[in-house]
């Protein structure tokens, strides 16, 4: 146990939220600033109960191998190349922690990443995407085929029950063998153990409600098991998922003036029959329907959670005004301000296709939902699948001079002018890019790159 001196402060840094973002930052700080007192506050009674929970996401380590929405133009591979570089840095840091005995490697498994598309238009797209990406070393191992028997050898379950006169016509597929399945919940708990082993503290059941700037730092106010609390900290990181914007607004941070969020929920179909799950060695992504938003890309995923095999298919859009899975129906309305109402309205009007898609998803029958799964697994038995609610996301909307409000598809790290407060806004693929995002924050805080980060770890060892 390290003894810390905070000289009038309760902590050198308070991390708000018990998910992968706070855990990553805290583990980095525990290595780089062992003299700091790190205090993590989580509103739930356990860690990783929101977006980082294993059933609240698909567990994909986003490397750009299979995510077709990252590359709408099949001749422009810039986004997949950026993603493979970022996730490479993430894997390299994990490798360093595993090698040093600080982290158990059981949170990740090697899983090939595949794409399967149907019809001449999407086949032409996938063929061009493959030709564009395979010229780069990171994608050299990717394969392409239009041969049904080759697809069967890659993913037998995808071909089960699919006759020669299939309703969906001709198929094409790509496969990259170096993909990853990640249990971000187990990873969060492992990283949090690094914090506590270094002398940091985790307080569960502590909900932060307000942030106030002081002359030398911040006062963090909220409610805990013993009533209201007020803590003094030199720095604050807000990694509270959908509640992050509300807390940054309470801090009166000029950097988020005009910002807004739109709640987006999701559900998945899950099969926990191990005999079925073991017949798919991979994560199989497809092409979204014409007019559907990028977040609606369908995928059938092999999952490893708590030592067991599962399959997950989705996502199916849901709607709630909650900004957290365990949130309140008033959450969204608490983020509205006179300065962002027009931003939200403009973004909604510019994304009427998304609105129509959400309405269609919400009104779809169970049979219609299951038919989407059968496109990827024709022999699926409805009795083996259950619908499970996934995490709530807060899609970021930012002000724009020309368009008034713009719906953002990624995450954004916001820092105050004096560098003492930072927060992460937006949705996926934040968990997969946590390491480069937190590296960026450490640089802004004047702290060097984390110990154990080796940029030459292009093909990191992954548990099988």
Buried (B, 14 or more C-beta within 10 A) or exposed (E): EEEBEBEEBBBBBBBBBBBBBBBBBBBBBBBBBEEBBBBBBBBBEEBBBBBBBBBBBBBBBBBBBBBBBBBEEBEEBEBBBBBBBBBBBBBBBBBBBBBEEBBBBBBBBBBBBBBBBBBEEBBEBBBBBBEBBBEEEBBEBBBBBEEBEEBBEBBEBBBBEBEEEBEBEEBBBBBBBBBBBBBBBBBBBBBBBBBBEBBBBBBBBBBBBEBEBEEEBBBBBBBBEEEEBEBBBBBBBBBBBBBBBBBBBBBEBEBBEBBBBBBBBBBBBBBBBEEBBEBBBBBBBBBBEEEBBEBBBBBBBBBBBEEEBBBBBBBBBBEBBBBBBEBEEEBBEBBEBEBBEBBBBBBBEBBEEBEEBBEBBEEBEEEEBBEBBBBBBBEBEEEBBEBBBBBBBBBBBBBBEEBBBBBBBEBBBBBBEEEBBBBBBBBBBBBBBBBBBBBBBBEEBEBEBBEBBEEEBBEBEBBE
